[in-house]
Amino acid sequence: MPGLSRLLPIAATALAGSLFAACAAHADAVARNATELRDLLRGTATPAALDPIKTEGWCGPQGCFVDVGELRIDRDKGGFAKATGDRQIVLVEHKAMGGDALPDLDWTSTDAYRVTVRGQRWGTCMEFSHTGIGKSGVYQRWTSVVLVPFSGALPAGTAHRFVGYWAGCDSLQAAATQGQVVLPIVERNEPKAPKPLRLVNHSCSAKGCDGQVDRREIDGDPSGADGALSMRAR
């Protein structure tokens, strides 16, 4: 049957192609540094617009502070307030349930940005390093990102802190819902989870932040020599 003999190679080629496509769909995507991880997490999402804020440190009778646009950071006691009126801002920390306490912030240094989404000011994003062991070796790969959403032209009264691997304000994305941003964070998983890391997409607005665990699996050794992470779709 010459017709069948001609069809067999074609069928084999088609099968091999379909198997390759299936394997490719589940192949690991690898991030070897903060930029690669940011681009991997962003995908086709629209990034939020970031405008750097010039910070100004000063000391007075009540202590030392850092002014960050409409916000004031208390360097001595830790914490945030509105720059006008000294009204305290509540800091909410987001982490896996049952996990260790978040590392202490280094309140003396910060990178800060005005966050704009679709032409509207959304709020402020700040990046912090950590004190003690958090400043050395592989622990420097972990960063705190603090989001302060605005209500109108002023801070809404709540700040949200996230600790992520190679995390930064440049990972912020515009959400589909007006007035929201999405911050994807690779964070430490719950203590009894099968994998030490997980990806959480935090949706934030002036009303608060809601985290949704991403179905993609994160592999890699965050304390390893190169720190590379891989991501695989479930």
Phi, psi and omega per residue, in radians:
M1 nan 1.531 -3.074
P2 -1.063 -0.572 -3.134
G3 -1.089 -0.720 -3.129
L4 -1.172 -0.675 -3.135
S5 -1.103 -0.540 3.108
R6 -1.330 -0.564 -3.089
L7 -1.301 -0.560 -3.075
L8 -1.021 -0.839 3.104
P9 -1.055 -0.644 -3.139
I10 -1.138 -0.760 3.137
A11 -1.123 -0.715 3.131
A12 -1.110 -0.705 3.116
T13 -1.116 -0.746 3.134
A14 -1.107 -0.739 3.131
L15 -1.107 -0.764 3.126
A16 -1.079 -0.689 3.128
G17 -1.133 -0.716 -3.142
S18 -1.182 -0.670 3.100
L19 -1.149 -0.684 3.107
F20 -1.111 -0.732 3.133
A21 -1.107 -0.696 3.136
A22 -1.142 -0.725 3.118
C23 -1.156 -0.709 3.138
A24 -1.091 -0.633 -3.115
A25 -1.143 -0.456 -3.117
H26 -1.882 0.160 -3.121
A27 -1.227 2.686 3.114
D28 -1.253 2.417 2.926
A29 -1.775 2.237 -2.968
V30 -1.908 2.406 3.032
A31 -2.099 2.176 -3.074
R32 -1.844 -0.091 3.113
N33 -2.763 3.114 -3.063
A34 -1.108 -0.651 -3.125
T35 -1.161 -0.779 3.131
E36 -1.125 -0.664 3.121
L37 -1.166 -0.748 3.098
R38 -1.023 -0.824 -3.116
D39 -1.140 -0.627 3.136
L40 -1.165 -0.751 -3.130
L41 -1.250 -0.555 -3.101
R42 -1.256 -0.782 -3.098
G43 1.057 -2.187 -3.131
T44 -1.721 0.128 -3.126
A45 -1.180 2.712 3.127
T46 -1.484 2.128 3.139
P47 -1.246 2.591 3.006
A48 -1.263 2.623 3.121
A49 -1.441 2.298 -3.114
L50 -2.064 2.298 3.087
D51 -2.141 2.032 -3.072
P52 -1.018 2.453 3.082
I53 -1.853 2.281 3.078
K54 -1.354 2.126 -3.142
T55 -1.607 2.629 -3.116
E56 -2.379 2.057 3.117
G57 -1.632 2.558 3.126
W58 -2.774 2.813 3.125
C59 -2.251 2.556 3.118
G60 -2.532 -2.966 -3.123
P61 -1.018 -0.476 -3.083
Q62 -1.669 0.030 3.114
G63 2.258 -2.895 -3.119
C64 -1.939 2.468 -3.020
F65 -2.430 2.873 3.006
V66 -2.241 2.141 3.076
D67 -1.559 2.222 -3.128
V68 -2.207 1.468 -3.091
G69 1.059 -2.079 -3.115
E70 -1.461 0.051 -3.076
L71 -2.022 2.736 3.055
R72 -2.271 2.279 3.118
I73 -1.815 2.248 3.063
D74 -1.519 1.830 -3.078
R75 -1.241 -0.542 -3.063
D76 -1.392 -0.830 -3.069
K77 -1.703 -0.294 -3.055
G78 1.402 2.505 3.117
G79 2.162 2.941 -3.080
F80 -2.121 2.652 3.039
A81 -2.566 2.853 2.992
K82 -1.283 2.393 -3.055
A83 -1.089 -0.522 3.100
T84 -1.831 2.115 3.101
G85 1.632 -0.164 3.109
D86 0.956 0.503 3.098
R87 -1.273 2.181 -3.091
Q88 -1.155 2.566 3.085
I89 -1.945 2.271 -3.120
V90 -1.286 2.259 3.113
L91 -1.748 2.104 3.113
V92 -1.855 2.224 -3.140
E93 -1.786 2.319 -3.094
H94 -1.956 2.199 3.110
K95 -2.777 3.012 3.127
A96 -1.145 2.471 3.140
M97 -1.090 2.277 3.134
G98 1.452 -0.048 -3.122
G99 -1.353 2.981 3.133
D100 -1.113 2.757 3.057
A101 -1.079 2.592 3.140
L102 -1.203 2.588 -3.129
P103 -1.130 2.715 -3.132
D104 -1.192 2.404 3.122
L105 -1.318 2.572 2.918
D106 -1.599 1.768 -3.028
W107 -1.318 -0.084 -3.037
T108 -1.510 -0.377 -3.072
S109 -2.240 2.427 -3.137
T110 -2.748 2.541 2.886
D111 -1.847 2.316 -3.037
A112 -2.327 2.605 -3.070
Y113 -2.496 2.479 2.902
R114 -1.360 2.296 -3.094
V115 -1.832 2.172 3.131
T116 -2.159 2.325 3.116
V117 -2.227 2.152 -3.134
R118 0.909 0.747 3.064
G119 1.410 -0.015 -3.110
Q120 -1.980 2.404 3.081
R121 -1.138 2.160 3.119
W122 -1.671 -0.692 -3.101
G123 2.882 -2.586 -3.101
T124 -2.270 2.497 3.064
C125 -2.154 2.343 3.137
M126 -2.255 2.588 3.103
E127 -2.040 2.360 -3.140
F128 -2.279 2.531 2.914
S129 -1.579 -3.103 -3.067
H130 -2.082 2.789 -3.083
T131 -1.481 2.980 3.051
G132 1.036 -2.231 -3.088
I133 -1.106 -0.378 3.130
G134 -1.128 -0.197 -3.139
K135 -1.716 0.051 -3.038
S136 -2.169 2.641 2.996
G137 0.914 -2.424 -3.051
V138 -1.207 -0.305 -3.134
Y139 -1.207 -0.298 3.091
Q140 -1.196 -0.252 3.114
R141 -1.257 -0.268 3.140
W142 -1.679 2.248 -3.074
T143 -2.265 2.564 3.006
S144 -1.660 2.293 3.011
V145 -1.970 2.220 3.135
V146 -2.021 2.139 3.099
L147 -1.833 2.310 3.067
V148 -2.151 1.696 3.114
P149 -1.215 2.660 3.129
F150 -1.825 2.648 2.945
S151 -2.024 1.807 -2.993
G152 1.290 -2.231 -3.092
A153 -1.696 0.059 -3.050
L154 -2.236 2.747 3.078
P155 -0.997 2.480 -3.042
A156 -1.306 -0.272 3.118
G157 1.964 -0.079 -3.140
T158 -2.340 2.357 3.039
A159 -1.952 2.556 -3.075
H160 -2.146 2.171 -3.098
R161 -1.892 2.366 3.101
F162 -2.296 2.462 3.055
V163 -1.973 2.107 -3.071
G164 -2.372 2.778 3.121
Y165 -1.391 2.124 -3.070
W166 0.905 0.659 -3.082
A167 -1.443 2.628 3.105
G168 -2.844 2.831 3.126
C169 -1.093 -0.416 -3.112
D170 -1.258 -0.032 3.031
S171 -1.518 -0.138 -3.111
L172 -1.077 2.417 -3.130
Q173 -2.193 2.653 3.018
A174 -1.321 2.259 3.125
A175 -1.471 2.848 3.103
A176 -1.186 -0.520 -3.134
T177 -1.514 2.342 3.131
Q178 -1.030 2.398 3.096
G179 1.461 0.126 -3.138
Q180 -2.122 2.635 2.954
V181 -2.176 2.817 3.099
V182 -2.115 2.264 3.079
L183 -2.061 1.820 3.065
P184 -1.372 2.257 -3.066
I185 -2.279 2.240 2.941
V186 -1.523 1.952 -3.040
E187 -2.221 2.963 3.088
R188 -1.195 2.432 -3.078
N189 -1.438 3.054 3.046
E190 -1.084 2.598 -3.024
P191 -0.942 -0.636 -3.072
K192 -1.684 0.131 -3.132
A193 -1.211 2.635 -3.108
P194 -1.174 -0.412 3.128
K195 -2.147 2.517 -3.046
P196 -1.270 -0.366 -3.090
L197 -2.109 2.690 3.057
R198 -2.533 2.796 3.077
L199 -1.871 2.199 3.126
V200 -2.152 2.291 3.064
N201 -1.711 1.930 -3.108
H202 -1.678 2.054 3.073
S203 -1.680 2.161 -3.029
C204 -2.230 2.449 3.039
S205 -2.474 -3.060 3.115
A206 -1.110 -0.317 -3.133
K207 -1.521 -0.267 -3.136
G208 2.493 -3.008 -3.126
C209 -2.177 2.457 3.126
D210 -2.240 2.169 -3.102
G211 -1.765 2.360 3.090
Q212 -2.114 2.152 3.136
V213 -1.227 2.226 -3.140
D214 -1.326 2.551 -3.104
R215 -1.319 -0.290 3.136
R216 -1.232 2.457 -3.117
E217 -1.615 2.453 3.116
I218 -1.893 2.179 3.096
D219 -2.129 2.760 3.115
G220 2.326 2.882 -3.132
D221 -1.885 1.792 -3.103
P222 -1.134 -0.258 3.094
S223 -1.797 0.145 -3.136
G224 -1.296 3.058 -3.054
A225 -1.066 -0.829 -3.100
D226 -1.720 -0.318 3.095
G227 1.279 0.180 -3.080
A228 -1.105 2.505 3.094
L229 -2.096 2.622 3.043
S230 -2.167 2.624 -3.091
M231 -2.179 2.306 -3.109
R232 -2.299 2.317 3.076
A233 -1.259 2.397 3.121
R234 -1.339 nan nan
